[in-house]
Amino acid sequence: MSQDVANNLKCSAYARGLADGMTWTSAEFGGNCSSFFIDSAVTNRQLVEVGIAYMRSHVANQHDAAALLTDAFSKAWSCRDHNPTQLLN
């Protein structure tokens, strides 16, 4: 496996893990959307592309990847139109 493929897999797994974790945590603990709602139609590639674009425009804060991704996903997939409790049914 090339280094590029390995890095792409790492980015994808990190972004999907954060997205799924935040979405499911919101649904499990009170049903209020905390920051964003990402449904299953959003691909790993889209998550990574949104995250990379946001990180490139916020270079000074790249040491805090989770916070930057949370901000990026909040802007790209606002939860105002979603009810995360529907995931639990």
C-alpha positions, 0 to 999 in steps of 0.5 A: 500500500502506498503512503498516499493511500494509507494517508487517505484511509487515515483521513477518511477514517478520522473524519467519518469517526468524528462525524458518526460519533457526534451525530450518534452522541447527539441522538443518544443523549437528549436528541438535540443536534449539538453541532451538525447532522450528517446523514448516510448519503454523505460520503467519506470523500465529501467529509475529507474534502470539506475538512481539508478545505476548512483546515487550509483556510484556518492554518493557525488552528490545525493543531486541533483537528477535531475542533476544526472538523466540527466547525467545518461540518457545522458549516457544511451540514447544519443541524437546524433542519434535522432531528437526530432522534430519528436515528434511534428509531 
